[in-house]
């Protein structure tokens, strides 16, 4: 669209400002972009974006507002030893003034990472009281709680509430504890050490949906389709104690009605309202993200009703797509133009798929298939999990449990069924495994943080590497 100018522009800005609840503000701090029935008003200070839909006699509030509440932020990337991280300097991190540790005078060159920080962290951990009581740790749950060798798990330690009678907000950990500057450059999750050579790099923004009390999206979570409140203002109650977490995880025995992360991660929020129609907000950031949802029913369904979301991502940039609708079909069409349209699936892909972890052998497969036939229960596809492979080397078969894979699939096909074998993206690091040999020889693996060696991670096969699917080869 085009920016407006002249006296007509001032009148348009005044009209939009009034609809946004900013009547009386000077118009020289605003910019309006127009396209068809859409009006995008940008307030320069504080930086805020208001998105309006104009129709026949439409004089309502904006569909969505980005940047309200002063919560738009991004971190300044820096080396640990750079002048900006000198001793005694204070930097602003959200609401918190933080003393930044360092001994640079401001004249030295940025320090190169030497690994000494890792040794310091290990020494600090050895000095801490073992909260696990000496138990052997064999893994960690999605929520970071330890799994012990004896089959038990670490118990969650709940945060205290402002008011145990239920009238107050849940206290956030940041509000209870002093800010930990040590975690600005290094973090440890169990035995995994994560370095942050550029320091904190989070980005965040608040989105408000005026006139709307119905928000959807943020898959995948085992929770209500309509997003529930994770925080409240002025002492209002909220349904969840923690924000929605977006982080791709394979979670065994996940909890119900919780905001814990699961298998998918799509940072899309959709608002549905009689007043403003359908509008979407796509927060284009693949890093770990937390989203708080707040409800302000005011006079429920009235002009003052609104919903808010607050996105905070671990790193990246603020890249936000506002999708104006006005209806669900139009909004999802706009979303598909941004992300790409789904490929047309095969007909059998639309039927019922039978899958579990896992089918032990060919006899197990035939027994399950026969029971479906006996009950005349329709299904189109039977899936095998990774246990069908030879030692979790994908694109292979375990010849002891699945000695005749071709004949097995032909038998299922004769009854109108198909078989899908799961292939995971990690590759077992085994010099005798032909896939690993080829990927190593061609340099197709993702590299470590230094960009030289193949990244050596850990997944179901044990030591694993990951193919770089951004490599056109």
N, C-alpha and C positions, 0 to 999 in steps of 0.2 A: 504494500500500500504506500501511500504518500503522506508525508507530514503536512499538517495544516498550517496556514499562515494568515496574517491579517486580522481584521476585526471579527470575521466569521469564525476564525480559529479560537479567539478569546471567548466568544459566546458558546462554542461547542465545549471548550474546556470547562467553563463555568457550569454548564449543564451536567457534564459527566462528573465533575467534582461534587456537585450537589447530590447526584445519585449515589456517589460513593461515600457520602457523609462528610464531605470536606468543604461544605459551603463556607465562603468567606476567606478561603486561602488565596493568596496571590497566584495569578495564572502564569507568571513568568517562570515558575519552576516545574512546568508540566510540558509534555510532548504527547501528541495524539497521532496515531497511525490508523488509517481507515482502509477497509476493503469490503465492498458490498455492504452487508448489514453488520459487519464487525467493527468494533472500535477498541483499539488498544491504547490505553492512556498510561504513560510512564511518568512517575513522579521522581525527580532526580535526587532529592534529599528530604527524608531518607529514601533510598532507592526502593520503589514499590511499583508493581505493574498491576493495572486493573483491566480486566477483559470484559467488554460489554457486548451484548447482542441487541441490536435494534430491529424492531419489527413495526407492525401497524400499531401506533400509539404506545409502543413499549417505553415505559419510563421507570423500569425497575432497577434494582441494584445490579452491580457487576456479577457475572457468572462465577468468577474466581478472582481472587486477589493474591498475588505472590509478593512476599516480602514484608507482610505486616508483623507487628510485634517486635521489630528490631532484631529478629533472629537470623537474618541473612549473614552468613560468615564464611570465610575461608582462611586456612592457615597459610603463613608465609613459609615457603620451602627454603631450607638453609642447611648448610653443613654444620656439624656439631661444633667445629672449631672456628667458624666464620666470625667476623667482627660483630655481627648482629646478635651473637650468642655470648657476648662478653660478660664477665663477672659483674654483678651488681645491676645489670640491665633488667628492666621489667618488661614483659610483653603481655599483651591482652589476649586471653583465650576465652572467648565467649564473655561470661560475666566475671571471670576470675583474673585477678592480677597475679602473675606467677613470677617468682624469682627464678631466673634461668641460671643453672650452675655452669661454671666455666672459669677458666683462668686466663683467657685471652686478653691482651691489652688493646686489641682492636687493630694492631698492625701486622699480626702474624698471618701467614697463609692458612687456608683451611686445613685442618688436620686430616690425615689419611686414616681410614679405619684399620686398626692393628689387631683387633681381637682381644685387647686388654679389657674392654668393657665386659666381654663374656666371662672372663675370669673373675671380675669383680662381682658379677651377678651370682656366679656359683658360690663364691665365698659368703655372700649375703644369705643365700638360701641354706647353706650348711649351718649358719648361725641361728636360723629361725627354729622355733619349736615345731616339731613334726606334727602337723594337724591330722595326719593319717594314722597316728598311733603305731607306726612301724610296719603297717601292712604293706604288702607288695602290690604295686599299681600295675595293672595289665592294660589299662585303656582309660578313655574318658568319654562321658556322655556328651551329647550336644550342648548341654548347659554348663559344661566345664567341670562337672563333678566326677570324681575318680571312680573307677571300677577296680575292685580288689580281686586278688587271686583266689580268695576263699568264696567268691560268688556274691559278696555283699557290695554295697556302693556307698559312697560318701553321702551324708545327709545334707540337705539344703539348709542353710542358715538364713532365715527370712529377715528382711530389714524391718525395723520398727516403724510404726505408723505415727503420724503427728498426733493422732487421737485414737486410742485403742477402742473407743466407743463407736468408731466408724464414721465420725463426722468430718475428719480431716483428710488431707491428701497423704498419699504414701511418700515418705521421704526418699529422695534419690540419694544414691551413694555419694555423689559429688557434693551434696549438701551436708552430709554427715561427716565425711572424712576430709582431711587436708589434701590438697592437690599433690599428687605424687609426681614430682619432676623426673624421677628416675625412669619412669615409663615413657618419657617423651622420646627417648632414643633407642630403647631396647625393651622388648617384652618377652615373657616366657609363658608358654602354655603347656603345662606338664613338662615333658622333656624337650619340647620344641622351642628353640630360641629364634625369635624374629627380630632382626635388626631394622631400624628405621634411620638410614643415613641422612635423610632430609628432615628428620624430626616429625612432629605431628603435621598431618596434611588433610585434616578433615574439612568437609564443606557441609553447609546446611542452609535450609530455608523453610519458612513457614508459609503454608497455603491456607487461605480462608475461602469457604464456599458460602457466601451470604444467601439467606433464604432457604438453606438446605439442611435437613437433619438426617439425610440418608446417604451414606458413603459406602462404596463397595470397592473390591479389588484387593491389591497386595497379596496375591497368591505366592506361595502355598502355605496355608496354615490350617490346622485342625480346629477351626473356630467358626463362628457364625459367618454366613455370607455377607451380611451387613456388618461393617466394621463397628466394633464396640469401643467405648472410651478407654484410653489407657492413662489419662490424666485429667484433672479438672481444675478450674480456677474458682476462687471464692469459696473453697470448702466443699464443692460439689463432689458427689461420689463418682467413682469410675469402676468399670467392670474388671479391668486387668491391672495388675501391679507393675507390669513391664511393658515397654513399647513393642510393637511388631518388629521382629527381627527378620531381615532378608539376607539369607546366606545359604547357598546350596549345600545340603547335608543329607547323608543317608542315615536316617534315624530309625533304630530298631526299638519297637515298643514306645512310640512317641505318645505324649500326653494329649488328652482331649480338652477342648475349650481352653487352649493356651496360645500364646503368641510366639512360641518357640519356632525356630526355623525348621523347614522340611526340605523336600527335594527340589522345589522350584523357587524362583526368585524373579518376580516381575513387578517392578516399582511403578505400578499404574494405579491411580485412584480415580474412581468414577463417582460423580455426584448426580443424584436424580432428585429433581424438585419440580413441583407444580409451577413455581414462580420462575425459575431460571432454566428449566428443561434439563437436558443431559449435557454434562461437560466433563472432560477428562483431563488429568494432569499426569504426564509421563516423565518421571525423574530418571533421565538417561545416565545411570551410573551403575557399573557392574560390581563395585566393591561392597563389602559388608555395610549394611545400612540399617538404621533403626528409625521407626516411624511412630511418633506419638499421635494419637487421635483424641481430640477434645470436642465435646458437644456443648452447645449453648442454646438450649431449647427456648429460653426466654418465654415468649408466648407461643408455645409449640405450634409450628406451622405459620407463625405470623411473620411480620416484616423483620423483626429483630432476631429471628432464629438463624443460627449459623452453625457450621462445623469447621473445625480446623485440623490440619495435619502439620506435623513438624518433621521434616526429613533431615537426618544427619548421616553422612556417609564417611567411611574411613579415609578416603582420598579421592583424587580426581578433580573434576571441575564442575561448576554449576551449569548443567545442560538440561533445560526444562522445555518440554513441549506442552502447550495448552491446546486442547482439542475441543472446539466449540459446539460440536453436535449439529443441530439442536436436539436430535433424537438419538436413541441408542444405535440404530443402524448407521446413521451418518457418522457418529462419533467413532464407532469401531472401524468404519471405513477409513477415516482419517488416521486412526492408529495403525491400520494395516499399511497405509502408504508410508508411514515412518519406519516401521519395523520389517516390512516385507510380508507378502501374502502367503498363507499356508499352501503348500503343494497339494494338489488334488489327490486324496488317498485312494488306494485300490478299494474295490467294493468289499472284499473280505475284511479290510481294515475297519469297517463300520460295524461289524458284528460283535458278538460276545467273544472275549479272549480269556482263556483259562490259564492262570499263572500262579505259582507259589514257589517259595523257597523251601525245599527244592524237590525235584523228582529224583529218586535215588538211582534208578536204572531203567532199562527198557521195559522190564516187567511192570514196574510202577506206572510208566507211561501208558501201557496197554490196559492196565486195570482201570485207570482213571477214564481213559477213552471209552472203554466198554461200559462203564457205569453211565456215562452220558448217553450212550446209545440205548442202553436198557431203559432209562427213564425218558427217552425221547426228548432230551433237553438240548435245544439248539446251541451250538457253539461253532465258531469258525476257525479259531487258532489256539494251539497249545504252545506255551512258551517254556523253554528250558533256561534255568538260571546258570550261573557260571560254573556250577559243580559238574556240568557235563564235559568239561575240558580236562586235558591232561595236565594236572598240577596248576590249574588256572593260567595256562598258556592259551590265550585266545586264538581262535581259528584252528583248534585241534579238538580231538575227541579222546575221552578216557576209554580205551579199548576193553577194559575189564567190565565196566558198567554199561557201556554203549558200544558193543562189538559190531553192530550192524546198522549204522546210522542211515545209510541209504535205504535199506529195506524198511526200516522203521518209518521213515518219512513217506515212502511209497504206500505203506499200509494205511497211514492216516489219510493220505491223498485219495486213496481209493474210496474212502467214506466221505469225501468232500471236505476234509480238514487240512489245515496247513500247520507247519511248525516254524517257530521263530527261536533262534538261539541268541542269547544275550552276549554282546561283545562290549566290554568296558573300555574307556579311553586310555587307561594306564597299561603299560606293557611290562611284563616280568623281565627283570634284568638277569638273564641267563644266557651265557655265551653259547650254549648249545641250542638255543631257541632261534629259529630262522627269522622270525619277525624282528626280534631284538638285534640280531646280527645285521640285517639289512638297514634298519633304522639307524643303527650306530654308524655303519659305513657311509651312509648318505647324509649324516648330520641332521636328521629330521626331528630330533628330540628338542624340547624346550631346555634352555640352558639355565645354569644357576645364576645367582645375582651378580656374579662377576662376568657373565656372558661367555665363559670359556668352556667349562665342563658341562656335561649333560646333567640336568637336575636329577638327583637320586632321592625319590620320595618313598612313601610307605603306604601300601594299600593291601587289598585282599591277597595278592600273590606274595607279599613281602616287599623286598626292595624292588621299586618300580620307577619307570620313567614315562614321560607323557609326550605324545606326538604333537608337534606344533602345526595345528590345522590352519594357521595363517600363512604357512609356507606353501606357495602355489605348486611346488613339486608333489 
